[in-house]
Amino acid sequence: MDDTTRSRIEGLVASSPIFVFMKGSKLMPQCGFSNNVVQILHSLGVSFETFDVLSDMEIRQGIKEFSNWPTIPQVYVKGEFIGGSDILIEMYNAGELREKLEIALAS
C-alpha cells in the first residue's frame, strides 16, 4: 500500500469514534455481513460513520493490509481494529460490545 492510501485510511479511522469500512453505506448496505454490523450498531444506539469500499478500490485493498484482516466489513473503535461481522456478532451476543463501546465513547 502506498503512503497516500495509508494516510487516507488513517484519516478515515480517526474521523469518528466508531468507523466502519463496509460494502455500501449505513443507509444502504450492499452485503449481508455489512448489514449485520449496521444493525448491531443501530440496536446499540451508537453514532458511527462508514466508508463504502466499493467506491474506491485502493481503500478496498488497502484496508485489508492496514488491519491485516482479509474481509470486509471492518469495525474500528477509537482507532483500534475490533473485527468484522462474525466478531461483532459474538461480542454483541456476549454483552461485550455494548460495554466496550460505552467505555470507548466515555473516554
N, C-alpha and C positions, 0 to 999 in steps of 0.2 A: 504494500500500500504506500502511496506517495504521501509526502508531508502535508499537502493541501487537503487530501481526503481525511487524513488523521486529524488535522486541525478542525475540519468541518464536523467530524463525528464528536470530537471533544467539546466543541461549542454547542452542539445539539444536546448532548448528555447534560451539560452544565446549565442549559437554558430553563430547566424545570426540575423541581424536586423529584418528580416521578416522570420518567420519559420512556416511551415505548417505540422501538423500531418494529414496524409491522407491515403487512400487506394490506393496503387500503388505509382508511382513516378511522378514527373512533366513531364517526358518524356512519361510515360505510365500510366495515371490514371486508376484505376480499378473500379471506380463507377462514376455515373453522377454528384454527388454532389462534389466529389473531382475534377472532370474535370471542373466544373463551376468555382471553386476557382482558379485553374491553369490558365484558360482562362482569367479571370478577371485580375489577377496579370500580366500575359503576356501583356494584352492590355494596362496596365498602364506603361509597360516598366521597372518594378522594378525587382531587383535581389532578389531571395528568395531561401531558402533551404527547403527540405522536409524530412520526415521520413515515411516509409511505415509501418503502424501499422499491416498490415497483416503478416509481417515478425517477429513480436515479441508480443506475447500475453500479457506479463507483461506490456509493454508500452501501448498496446491497451486498457487494462482495467485501468491501472494507470492514463492515461491522462484524462480519464473521471472523476476520483476522484480529480485529480490535479486541474482541471478547474471548477469542479462542473457543468459540461456540459455533457449531456448524448450521444451526437452524434459526429461523425467524418465526415468531416474534422473539424479541429480546427486551427485557424489562430492566431498567436502571432506577435505583433509588438513591438519591443524593450522590450520584456519580458512581455508585457501586453496581456492578452487574449482578442481578439476582437470579435470572434464569429465563426460561421460556414458558410455554403454556403448561406443560406437564408439571414443572416445578412449582409454578404459581398455584395450580390446582391442588397439589399436595399441601403446600403451605397454607392455603385457604381452608382446606378441609381440617387441618390440624389446629387451626386458630393462630398459627404463627404469623401469617401475613398481616392480619389486622394489627397485631402487636408491633411488628417490625415497622409498618407504615406510620403508626401513631408515634412511635419513638423518633423515627426519622423526621417526621413533619413537625414535631415539637421542638427539635433542636435547631 
